[in-house]
Amino acid sequence: MALRMTKITKILLVAGWFLTVMVSPGWSVGVGEPMPDFSMQTFDGTNFSRATLEGKPLLLIFWNTWCPICMQELPKINRLAEKLGQRGLTILAINTGINDNENKARAYWKKYGYVFPTGFDHGFEIVTAFGILGVPTIFLADSKGVVRYKNPVLPEDMEERLKQLSPH
């Protein structure tokens, strides 16, 4: 009986958190809004923050190892990263930590050999700052840190969007 109460309690807590996030004004960063401040360390030890990312367009994806759509989008982003290299676009992935752990995320990243950096959101701080409710969530931000695209999948017109995001 105690186990069942624990499961019910967890479900109620998650539902309460979800409702709080959903009804809070500004619960999610949207198109036309500036990205929130955040900082993280990638698996290779590089530190990223909103401040260090300014000046170049950013493609940011929130992902998890168990997410089937992430499994479709991450390889596409990897091909984009290989194609563009360091030319004008920063690509960063953040594992949300929801029903995942850092060791599993590191193993996944290594297994698939992705060439762009990723890190792990310990404590759901970045997820909360962005108002992430599902994965994947992909953001494209311009060189000033303003969100210009938000969707679960990459845009069909990615090349055109990148031209528009680049500083003139």
Secondary structure, 3 states (H helix, E strand, C coil): CHHHHHHHHHHHHHHHHHHHHHHCCCCCCCCCCECCCCEEEECCCCEEEHHHHCCCCEEEEEECCCCHHHHHHHHHHHHHHHHHCCCCCEEEEEECCCCCCHHHHHHHHHHHCCCCCEEECHHHHHHHHHCCCCCCEEEEECCCCEEEEEECCCCCCHHHHHHHHCCC
